[in-house]
Amino acid sequence: MSGLDDSQVPKSRPKFALVFLVSILVIAAVKYREWFGGQKTDWTTYSSADDKCEIKFPGPFTTSEGNGMRKAGLNAPNGNGIYMFAIKTLPIDIGNEKAVKAILDAGVPSVIETLKGSKLLKQSDVTISGFPGRDFEVEMPNGDVFRGRTILTPERQYQVNIAGPKTFVGSENANQFRGSFKTTQQAMP
């Protein structure tokens, strides 16, 4: 026996314990990524004076050439998705709105045809670095998402694509990859 009755036990002890526990949980939630696998991403840059562009990948990428295109790609470390970048050199009259629209309109059906059984989720016209482009998302038959961006310049067509589960294509790394594209070509006035 301790010799203490209920009137001698401090009433604030359970309240203090609850506040302490909540504080620990908040700190753990804030620090979770840092402590448990939130390692810093080592970004690498694809840059080409000839291609007049750069884009950052969340890791070391591979490059290839074929079918008149130069490509760079990176499989996600966990195998759940892929980051892709492609460049095709071709003259484009970006001042001709009908020609630009025709090229951009042809891109999405081409992806859907290649990814048989896919369906368009959304698309919108964009301007990237002062040049016309198109963003789109396609749901693949397995439920994964193909998120594409096409940018047209007077000399090239650039494609920035991400494919994988919805959580992957909407992730911070995927958004940073997509937003990192830059061209050194001067936009038309």
N, CA and C of each residue as an Amber inpcrd file, in Angstrom:
protein
   567
   0.8380000  -1.1660000   0.0000000   0.0000000   0.0000000   0.0000000
   0.8810000   1.2260000   0.0000000   0.4920000   2.1700000  -0.7710000
   1.2740000   3.3890000  -0.8670000   0.8940000   4.3890000   0.1970000
  -0.1990000   4.2260000   0.7900000  -0.6410000   5.1400000   1.8140000
  -1.3460000   6.3600000   1.2510000  -1.5690000   6.4190000  -0.0930000
  -2.2490000   7.5590000  -0.7030000  -3.6900000   7.1830000  -0.9950000
  -4.5930000   8.0830000  -0.6960000  -5.9650000   7.8490000  -1.1140000
  -6.2140000   8.6770000  -2.3860000  -7.3900000   8.4920000  -3.0140000
  -7.7060000   9.1650000  -4.2830000  -7.5830000  10.6780000  -4.2080000
  -7.8210000  11.2430000  -3.0540000  -7.7490000  12.6950000  -2.9550000
  -6.3140000  13.2020000  -3.0320000  -5.3250000  12.3150000  -2.8240000
  -3.9330000  12.7330000  -2.8390000  -3.2770000  12.5250000  -4.2060000
  -3.9250000  11.8580000  -5.1750000  -3.3740000  11.6240000  -6.5150000
  -3.6170000  12.8610000  -7.3610000  -2.5610000  13.4290000  -7.9410000
  -2.7420000  14.6320000  -8.7690000  -3.7060000  14.3600000  -9.9230000
  -4.6740000  15.2390000 -10.1040000  -5.6940000  15.0750000 -11.1460000
  -5.1340000  15.3740000 -12.5320000  -4.0560000  16.1150000 -12.6290000
  -3.5270000  16.5100000 -13.9370000  -2.6970000  15.4180000 -14.5880000
  -2.3410000  14.3490000 -13.8980000  -1.4790000  13.3000000 -14.4490000
  -2.0970000  12.6640000 -15.7110000  -3.3730000  12.2290000 -15.7250000
  -3.9420000  11.6630000 -16.9600000  -3.9890000  12.6970000 -18.0880000
  -4.2920000  13.9260000 -17.7550000  -4.3370000  14.9810000 -18.7740000
  -2.9420000  15.2120000 -19.3580000  -1.9240000  15.2480000 -18.5030000
  -0.5480000  15.4260000 -18.9520000  -0.1380000  14.2690000 -19.8690000
  -0.4910000  13.0480000 -19.4810000  -0.1430000  11.8740000 -20.2860000
  -0.7920000  11.9560000 -21.6620000  -2.0440000  12.3940000 -21.7260000
  -2.7380000  12.5210000 -23.0050000  -2.0710000  13.5840000 -23.8780000
  -1.7540000  14.7310000 -23.3070000  -1.0890000  15.8000000 -24.0510000
   0.2710000  15.3220000 -24.5480000   1.0080000  14.6050000 -23.7060000
   2.3220000  14.0880000 -24.0900000   2.1870000  13.1080000 -25.2560000
   1.2230000  12.1910000 -25.1610000   1.0070000  11.2020000 -26.2170000
   0.6270000  11.8780000 -27.5390000  -0.2770000  12.8370000 -27.5010000
  -0.6810000  13.5530000 -28.7100000   0.5160000  14.2870000 -29.3090000
   1.3390000  14.8950000 -28.4730000   2.5290000  15.6130000 -28.9540000
   3.4720000  14.6710000 -29.6860000   3.6960000  13.5000000 -29.1190000
   4.5700000  12.5100000 -29.7510000   3.9930000  12.0850000 -31.1020000
   2.6970000  11.8450000 -31.1650000   2.0750000  11.4450000 -32.4300000
   2.1790000  12.5390000 -33.4860000   2.0070000  13.7960000 -33.1050000
   2.1270000  14.9040000 -34.0580000   3.5550000  14.9880000 -34.5880000
   4.5400000  14.8950000 -33.7050000   5.9470000  14.9430000 -34.1340000
   6.2380000  13.7760000 -35.0660000   5.7660000  12.5860000 -34.7280000
   5.9960000  11.4080000 -35.5660000   5.3630000  11.5920000 -36.9440000
   4.1660000  12.1520000 -36.9920000   3.4970000  12.3630000 -38.2830000
   4.2770000  13.3510000 -39.1340000   4.7760000  14.4030000 -38.5310000
   5.5300000  15.4180000 -39.2740000   6.8590000  14.8470000 -39.7620000
   7.5070000  14.0400000 -38.9370000   8.8380000  13.5140000 -39.2520000
   8.8090000  12.1640000 -39.9720000   7.6270000  11.5840000 -40.1970000
   7.5070000  10.2300000 -40.7430000   8.3440000  10.0350000 -42.0080000
   8.1710000  10.9410000 -42.9880000   8.9010000  10.7880000 -44.2600000
  10.3980000  10.8010000 -44.0390000  10.8500000  11.6790000 -43.1690000
  12.2830000  11.7820000 -42.9140000  12.8020000  10.5260000 -42.2240000
  12.0500000  10.0160000 -41.2520000  12.5000000   8.8810000 -40.4720000
  12.3280000   7.5400000 -41.1680000  11.2460000   7.3790000 -41.9230000
  10.9040000   6.0720000 -42.4770000  10.7950000   6.0900000 -43.9920000
  11.9010000   6.2370000 -44.6770000  11.9030000   6.0880000 -46.1210000
  11.6570000   7.3470000 -46.9050000  11.5630000   8.4660000 -46.3020000
  11.3920000   9.7060000 -47.0370000  12.7430000  10.2640000 -47.4410000
  13.6020000   9.3990000 -47.9650000  14.9280000   9.8460000 -48.3410000
  14.8380000  10.9640000 -49.3720000  15.8570000  11.7760000 -49.3410000
  15.9320000  12.8690000 -50.2920000  16.0570000  12.2940000 -51.7020000
  15.2950000  12.8490000 -52.6310000  15.3570000  12.4060000 -54.0200000
  16.5590000  13.0450000 -54.6920000  17.3680000  12.2260000 -55.3690000
  18.5160000  12.7350000 -56.1180000  18.0770000  13.0010000 -57.5510000
  17.7880000  14.2610000 -57.8600000  17.3090000  14.6470000 -59.1760000
  18.4680000  14.7310000 -60.1570000  18.2300000  14.2220000 -61.3760000
  19.2160000  14.3180000 -62.4540000  18.5680000  15.0630000 -63.6200000
  19.3910000  15.7690000 -64.3770000  18.8720000  16.6330000 -65.4340000
  19.2570000  16.1200000 -66.8100000  18.2460000  15.9650000 -67.6660000
  18.4850000  15.7580000 -69.0960000  18.5490000  17.1620000 -69.6860000
  19.6620000  17.4560000 -70.3390000  19.8260000  18.7750000 -70.9280000
  20.5140000  18.6060000 -72.2700000  20.0310000  19.3220000 -73.2720000
  20.6080000  19.2090000 -74.5990000  20.5580000  20.5540000 -75.3060000
  21.7340000  21.0570000 -75.6700000  21.7920000  22.3090000 -76.4380000
  21.1530000  22.0890000 -77.8090000  21.3750000  20.9090000 -78.4100000
  20.7900000  20.6090000 -79.7230000  19.2640000  20.5500000 -79.6450000
  18.7540000  19.9540000 -78.5900000  17.3020000  19.8200000 -78.4290000
  16.6710000  21.0460000 -77.7850000  17.5070000  21.9640000 -77.3340000
  17.0590000  23.2430000 -76.7680000  16.0740000  23.0480000 -75.6150000
  16.4600000  22.1520000 -74.6800000  15.5510000  21.8880000 -73.5640000
  16.2940000  21.2870000 -72.3930000  15.5640000  21.2220000 -71.2950000
  16.0170000  20.4470000 -70.1400000  14.8030000  19.9860000 -69.3530000
  14.9970000  18.8720000 -68.6610000  13.9640000  18.3270000 -67.7760000
  14.6690000  17.5530000 -66.6750000  14.0890000  17.5640000 -65.4890000
  14.6900000  16.8980000 -64.3410000  13.9350000  15.6090000 -64.0170000
  14.7110000  14.5400000 -63.8380000  14.1740000  13.2300000 -63.4680000
  14.4830000  12.9610000 -61.9960000  13.5920000  12.2520000 -61.2840000
  13.8470000  11.9340000 -59.8790000  14.7590000  10.7210000 -59.7060000
  15.8640000  10.7080000 -60.4410000  16.8270000   9.6230000 -60.3760000
  17.5430000   9.5090000 -61.7100000  18.4830000   8.5660000 -61.8050000
  19.2270000   8.3890000 -63.0610000  18.3300000   7.7980000 -64.1520000
  18.3630000   8.4090000 -65.3180000  17.5140000   7.9980000 -66.4340000
  18.3560000   7.3310000 -67.5110000  17.6680000   6.6590000 -68.4330000
  18.3350000   6.0750000 -69.6040000  17.8680000   6.8320000 -70.8370000
  18.6790000   6.8020000 -71.8790000  18.3160000   7.4780000 -73.1310000
  18.3580000   6.4780000 -74.2820000  17.6050000   6.8120000 -75.3210000
  17.6050000   5.9930000 -76.5330000  17.1820000   6.8580000 -77.7100000
  17.4370000   6.3560000 -78.8980000  16.9960000   7.0230000 -80.1230000
  16.3850000   5.9870000 -81.0390000  15.3700000   6.4240000 -81.7950000
  14.7350000   5.5470000 -82.7580000  13.4640000   6.1650000 -83.2830000
  13.1020000   5.7980000 -84.4880000  11.8890000   6.3140000 -85.1350000
  11.8660000   7.8480000 -85.1780000  13.0420000   8.4430000 -85.3580000
  13.1170000   9.9010000 -85.4550000  12.9070000  10.6260000 -84.1420000
  13.0060000   9.8990000 -83.0360000  12.8120000  10.5030000 -81.7160000
  14.0040000  10.2070000 -80.8130000  14.2600000  11.1450000 -79.9250000
  15.1850000  10.9300000 -78.8330000  14.3470000  10.7960000 -77.5780000
  14.7130000   9.8310000 -76.7190000  13.8990000   9.5460000 -75.5430000
  14.7720000   9.4300000 -74.3090000  14.1800000   9.7990000 -73.1920000
  14.7990000   9.5700000 -71.8890000  13.7080000   9.0090000 -70.9930000
  14.0690000   8.0600000 -70.1480000  13.0660000   7.4490000 -69.2870000
  13.6430000   6.9520000 -67.9870000  12.7560000   6.7800000 -67.0310000
  13.1370000   6.2860000 -65.7190000  11.9870000   5.4660000 -65.1570000
  12.2810000   4.2210000 -64.7900000  11.2930000   3.4100000 -64.0780000
  11.3210000   3.8150000 -62.6070000  10.1620000   3.9120000 -61.9970000
  10.0900000   4.2360000 -60.5740000  10.8070000   3.1480000 -59.7960000
  11.4970000   3.5200000 -58.7080000  12.2620000   2.5300000 -57.9400000
  11.4390000   1.3250000 -57.4930000  10.1740000   1.5060000 -57.1640000
   9.3400000   0.3910000 -56.7070000   8.6600000  -0.3410000 -57.8540000
   8.9440000   0.0550000 -59.0900000   8.3700000  -0.5970000 -60.2590000
   6.9220000  -0.2390000 -60.5240000   6.3790000   0.7480000 -59.8190000
   4.9680000   1.1040000 -59.9720000   4.6790000   2.0810000 -61.0900000
   5.6840000   2.6570000 -61.7110000   5.3980000   3.6460000 -62.7330000
   6.6320000   3.9940000 -63.5390000   6.4310000   4.9120000 -64.4800000
   7.5160000   5.3080000 -65.3580000   7.4030000   6.7930000 -65.6850000
   8.5650000   7.4260000 -65.7850000   8.6950000   8.8130000 -66.2370000
   9.2830000   8.7570000 -67.6410000   8.6710000   9.4730000 -68.5980000
   9.1470000   9.4250000 -69.9770000   9.2320000  10.8340000 -70.5650000
  10.2460000  11.0400000 -71.3850000  10.4120000  12.3080000 -72.0910000
  10.8500000  11.9730000 -73.5090000  10.2260000  12.6060000 -74.4930000
  10.5670000  12.3380000 -75.8980000  10.6140000  13.6460000 -76.6770000
  11.4960000  13.6630000 -77.6660000  11.6760000  14.8350000 -78.5210000
  11.6560000  14.3690000 -79.9650000  10.8650000  15.0380000 -80.7610000
  10.8280000  14.7650000 -82.1980000  11.1060000  16.0870000 -82.9020000
  12.1170000  16.0700000 -83.7760000  12.4670000  17.2680000 -84.5310000
  11.6030000  17.3040000 -85.7870000  10.8360000  18.3800000 -85.9020000
  10.0340000  18.5940000 -87.0990000   9.6260000  20.0620000 -87.1360000
   9.5610000  20.6300000 -88.3280000   9.1360000  22.0330000 -88.4090000
   7.6300000  22.1440000 -88.1670000   7.2600000  23.0960000 -87.3130000
   5.8510000  23.3170000 -86.9910000   5.5830000  24.8070000 -87.0930000
   4.5690000  25.1630000 -87.8360000   4.1770000  26.5720000 -87.9300000
   3.2650000  26.8770000 -86.7540000   3.8750000  27.2360000 -85.6080000
   3.0580000  27.4360000 -84.4170000   2.2290000  28.7180000 -84.4840000
   2.4840000  29.5340000 -85.5020000   1.6370000  30.7020000 -85.7160000
   0.3250000  30.3410000 -86.3960000   0.2510000  29.1620000 -86.9720000
  -0.9400000  28.6730000 -87.6520000  -1.7810000  27.8830000 -86.6460000
  -2.7890000  28.5200000 -86.0820000  -3.5880000  27.8940000 -85.0310000
  -4.2520000  26.5920000 -85.4750000  -4.6920000  26.5420000 -86.7540000
  -5.3370000  25.3160000 -87.2470000  -4.3380000  24.1600000 -87.2930000
  -3.1110000  24.4430000 -87.7350000  -2.0840000  23.3930000 -87.7970000
  -1.7310000  22.9080000 -86.3960000  -1.5810000  23.8310000 -85.4580000
  -1.2710000  23.4750000 -84.0730000  -2.3910000  22.6220000 -83.4980000
  -3.6270000  23.0550000 -83.6870000  -4.7740000  22.3070000 -83.1650000
  -4.8230000  20.9020000 -83.7700000  -4.5610000  20.7940000 -85.0710000
  -4.5990000  19.4820000 -85.7320000  -3.5460000  18.5390000 -85.1450000
  -2.3470000  19.0420000 -84.8950000  -1.2850000  18.2030000 -84.3260000
  -1.6680000  17.7760000 -82.9090000  -2.1210000  18.7310000 -82.1040000
  -2.4830000  18.4040000 -80.7180000  -3.7010000  17.4840000 -80.6590000
  -4.6800000  17.7040000 -81.5430000  -5.8760000  16.8560000 -81.5700000
  -5.5500000  15.4170000 -81.9630000  -4.5160000  15.2160000 -82.7720000
  -4.1500000  13.8740000 -83.2220000  -3.4280000  13.0790000 -82.1370000
  -2.8310000  13.7590000 -81.1800000  -2.0130000  13.0790000 -80.1740000
  -2.7800000  12.1690000 -79.2450000  -3.8680000  12.6540000 -78.6770000
  -4.6130000  11.8700000 -77.6840000  -5.2250000  10.6050000 -78.3040000
  -5.9170000  10.6960000 -79.4570000  -6.4400000   9.4540000 -80.0580000
  -5.3370000   8.4410000 -80.3660000  -4.1580000   8.9350000 -80.7110000
  -3.0200000   8.0480000 -80.9770000  -2.6340000   7.2800000 -79.7110000
  -2.6180000   7.9600000 -78.5640000  -2.3080000   7.2910000 -77.2990000
  -3.3880000   6.2690000 -76.9680000  -4.6470000   6.6510000 -77.1230000
  -5.7540000   5.7440000 -76.8120000  -5.7230000   4.5180000 -77.7200000
  -5.3730000   4.7220000 -78.9800000  -5.2770000   3.5900000 -79.9100000
  -4.1320000   2.6620000 -79.5130000  -2.9980000   3.2520000 -79.1130000
  -1.8470000   2.4440000 -78.6950000  -2.1490000   1.6720000 -77.4130000
  -2.8170000   2.3150000 -76.4820000  -3.1830000   1.6890000 -75.2080000
  -4.6080000   1.1380000 -75.3210000  -4.7800000   0.1270000 -76.1190000
  -6.0980000  -0.4260000 -76.4490000  -6.9640000  -0.6140000 -75.1980000
  -8.2050000  -0.1620000 -75.3040000  -9.1420000  -0.2770000 -74.2050000
  -9.0850000   0.8860000 -73.2270000  -8.2480000   1.8760000 -73.5340000
  -8.1260000   3.0400000 -72.6490000  -9.2370000   4.0370000 -72.9200000
  -9.4400000   4.9550000 -71.9530000 -10.4450000   5.9970000 -72.1630000
  -9.9030000   7.3330000 -71.6660000 -10.2690000   8.3780000 -72.3730000
  -9.8480000   9.7310000 -72.0340000 -10.5560000  10.1890000 -70.7680000
  -9.7740000  10.6670000 -69.7820000 -10.3520000  11.2040000 -68.5480000
 -10.5090000  12.7150000 -68.6470000  -9.4800000  13.3840000 -69.1670000
  -9.5510000  14.8430000 -69.3240000  -8.4190000  15.3140000 -70.2120000
  -8.6310000  16.5010000 -70.7770000  -7.5890000  17.1360000 -71.5790000
  -7.8140000  18.6400000 -71.5580000  -6.7250000  19.3860000 -71.7200000
  -6.8400000  20.8410000 -71.7590000  -5.6500000  21.4200000 -72.5080000
  -5.8950000  22.5390000 -73.1710000  -4.8210000  23.2580000 -73.8440000
  -4.0230000  24.0160000 -72.7960000  -2.6990000  24.0580000 -72.9800000
  -1.8080000  24.7400000 -72.0500000  -0.7870000  25.5640000 -72.8310000
  -0.1300000  26.4580000 -72.1450000   1.0000000  27.1820000 -72.6950000
   2.1740000  26.9200000 -71.7690000   3.2530000  26.3860000 -72.3190000
   4.4540000  26.0430000 -71.5630000   5.6290000  26.7990000 -72.1660000
   6.3030000  27.5730000 -71.3620000   7.4380000  28.3810000 -71.8210000
   7.0620000  29.2430000 -73.0210000   5.8010000  29.6610000 -73.0920000
   5.3280000  30.5080000 -74.1800000   4.9110000  29.7610000 -75.4340000
   4.8790000  28.4380000 -75.3810000   4.5240000  27.6220000 -76.5500000
   3.2380000  26.8480000 -76.2940000   2.4930000  26.5520000 -77.3690000
   1.2180000  25.8210000 -77.2130000   1.4500000  24.3590000 -76.8580000
   0.5060000  23.8150000 -76.0910000   0.6040000  22.4130000 -75.7220000
  -0.7340000  21.8560000 -75.3060000  -0.7120000  20.6070000 -74.9160000
  -1.9350000  19.9190000 -74.4820000  -1.5850000  18.9870000 -73.3350000
  -2.3400000  19.0760000 -72.2610000  -2.2730000  18.1260000 -71.1510000
  -3.4350000  17.1660000 -71.2810000  -3.2060000  15.9130000 -70.9390000
  -4.3050000  14.9410000 -70.9790000  -4.0220000  13.8040000 -70.0080000
  -5.0870000  13.1410000 -69.6210000  -4.9980000  11.9410000 -68.8000000
  -5.8770000  10.8690000 -69.4110000  -5.3360000   9.6800000 -69.4780000
  -6.0290000   8.5300000 -70.0430000  -5.9990000   7.4120000 -69.0110000
  -7.1600000   6.7970000 -68.7710000  -7.2010000   5.6350000 -67.8930000
  -6.9660000   4.3830000 -68.7320000  -5.9800000   3.5970000 -68.3240000
  -5.6510000   2.3710000 -69.0450000  -6.5520000   1.2350000 -68.5670000
  -6.6590000   0.1760000 -69.3410000  -7.5650000  -0.9240000 -68.9790000
  -7.3070000  -1.5200000 -67.5910000  -6.0690000  -1.4860000 -67.1250000
  -5.7570000  -2.0570000 -65.8100000  -6.0270000  -1.0760000 -64.6680000
  -6.5570000   0.1300000 -64.9870000  -6.8610000   1.1240000 -63.9640000
  -5.7600000   2.1420000 -63.7470000  -4.5570000   1.8710000 -64.2870000
  -3.4750000   2.8450000 -64.1930000  -3.7940000   4.0570000 -65.0580000
  -3.0260000   5.1190000 -64.8760000  -3.2620000   6.3620000 -65.5980000
  -2.0230000   6.7320000 -66.4100000  -2.2490000   7.1690000 -67.6260000
  -1.2080000   7.7310000 -68.4900000  -1.4640000   9.2380000 -68.5200000
  -0.5390000   9.9930000 -67.9670000  -0.6670000  11.4520000 -67.8910000
   0.3420000  12.0590000 -68.8480000  -0.1550000  12.7320000 -69.8760000
   0.7200000  13.2490000 -70.9170000   0.6920000  14.7580000 -71.0560000
   1.7740000  15.2740000 -71.5880000   1.8720000  16.6940000 -71.9270000
   2.6660000  16.7840000 -73.2270000   2.0850000  17.4670000 -74.2130000
   2.7500000  17.7100000 -75.4900000   2.9800000  19.2070000 -75.6100000
   4.1920000  19.5840000 -76.0190000   4.5390000  20.9920000 -76.2210000
   5.0770000  21.1260000 -77.6450000   4.5840000  22.1190000 -78.3690000
   5.0210000  22.3510000 -79.7430000   5.8300000  23.6450000 -79.8310000
   6.9700000  23.5690000 -80.5050000   7.7790000  24.7490000 -80.7960000
   8.0050000  24.7780000 -82.3060000   8.5780000  25.8470000 -82.8480000
   8.7760000  25.8810000 -84.3010000   9.6430000  24.7470000 -84.8490000
  10.4890000  24.1630000 -84.0040000  11.4170000  23.1380000 -84.4870000
  11.1720000  21.7410000 -83.9310000  10.4150000  21.6520000 -82.8150000
  10.3150000  20.3660000 -82.1380000   8.9470000  20.1380000 -81.4940000
   8.6850000  18.8580000 -81.2870000   7.5500000  18.4270000 -80.4670000
   8.1520000  17.7160000 -79.2700000   7.7830000  18.1670000 -78.0770000
   8.2530000  17.5650000 -76.8370000   7.0840000  16.8370000 -76.1830000
   7.3910000  15.6950000 -75.5610000   6.3660000  14.9480000 -74.8310000
   6.8910000  14.6160000 -73.4420000   6.1340000  14.9940000 -72.4280000
   6.4520000  14.6930000 -71.0330000   5.3260000  13.7880000 -70.5400000
   5.6590000  12.5440000 -70.2220000   4.6390000  11.5570000 -69.8700000
   4.9800000  10.8310000 -68.5740000   3.9310000  10.4850000 -67.8590000
   4.0530000   9.7180000 -66.6240000   2.9660000   8.6460000 -66.6820000
   3.3110000   7.4290000 -66.3120000   2.3080000   6.3590000 -66.3250000
   2.4650000   5.4880000 -65.0990000   1.3140000   5.0820000 -64.5510000
   1.3160000   4.2010000 -63.3840000   0.0160000   4.3530000 -62.6190000
  -0.0080000   3.8360000 -61.3880000  -1.1990000   3.9820000 -60.5610000
  -1.5200000   5.4640000 -60.3130000  -2.7790000   5.7520000 -60.0130000
  -3.2060000   7.1460000 -59.7880000  -2.3570000   7.8300000 -58.7270000
  -2.0270000   7.1100000 -57.6680000  -1.2190000   7.7200000 -56.6050000
   0.1700000   8.0840000 -57.1090000   0.7100000   7.3040000 -58.0300000
   2.0310000   7.5920000 -58.5880000   1.9770000   8.8110000 -59.5130000
   1.0420000   8.8330000 -60.4600000   1.0110000   9.9410000 -61.4310000
   0.6180000  11.2600000 -60.7870000  -0.0040000  11.2070000 -59.6140000
  -0.3540000  12.4310000 -58.9010000   0.6170000  12.7720000 -57.7840000
   1.7150000  12.0350000 -57.6870000   2.6630000  12.2250000 -56.5890000
   3.4740000  13.5150000 -56.7430000   4.1050000  13.8930000 -55.6500000
   4.9540000  15.0850000 -55.6400000   6.0790000  14.9630000 -56.6750000
   6.7350000  13.7960000 -56.7400000   7.8160000  13.6070000 -57.7130000
   7.3080000  13.6940000 -59.1450000   6.1410000  13.1040000 -59.4080000
   5.5780000  13.1580000 -60.7640000   5.2480000  14.5950000 -61.1450000
   4.6690000  15.3410000 -60.2370000   4.3480000  16.7440000 -60.5280000
   5.6010000  17.5810000 -60.7210000   6.6230000  17.3150000 -59.9180000
   7.8720000  18.0610000 -60.0600000   8.5490000  17.7250000 -61.3890000
   8.5510000  16.4440000 -61.7690000   9.1000000  16.0290000 -63.0580000
   8.3810000  16.7600000 -64.1860000   7.0830000  16.6990000 -64.1580000
   6.2710000  17.3110000 -65.2170000   6.4940000  18.8130000 -65.3060000
   6.5980000  19.4690000 -64.1600000   6.7730000  20.9080000 -64.1370000
   8.1910000  21.3810000 -64.3940000   9.1520000  20.4550000 -64.4550000
  10.5480000  20.8610000 -64.6060000  10.9710000  21.1180000 -66.0530000
  10.1400000  20.7430000 -67.0160000  10.5200000  20.9370000 -68.4280000
  10.7000000  22.4260000 -68.7440000  11.7910000  22.7060000 -69.4410000
  12.0540000  24.0660000 -69.9200000  12.6430000  23.9610000 -71.3310000
  12.2910000  24.9180000 -72.1570000  12.9410000  25.0040000 -73.4600000
  13.7070000  26.3250000 -73.5220000  14.8390000  26.2860000 -74.2220000
  15.6410000  27.5040000 -74.3790000  15.2470000  28.2700000 -75.6440000
  14.2930000  27.7280000 -76.4040000  13.8180000  28.4200000 -77.6040000
  13.0260000  29.6490000 -77.1800000  13.1590000  30.6960000 -77.9360000
  12.4070000  31.9230000 -77.6480000  10.9850000  31.7950000 -78.1740000
  10.0370000  32.1080000 -77.3050000   8.6210000  32.0280000 -77.6910000
   8.3140000  33.0850000 -78.7200000   7.3630000  32.7700000 -79.5710000
   6.9130000  33.7270000 -80.5790000   6.1010000  34.8230000 -79.8900000
   6.2300000  36.0680000 -80.3680000   5.4550000  37.1600000 -79.7430000
   3.9600000  37.0060000 -79.9810000
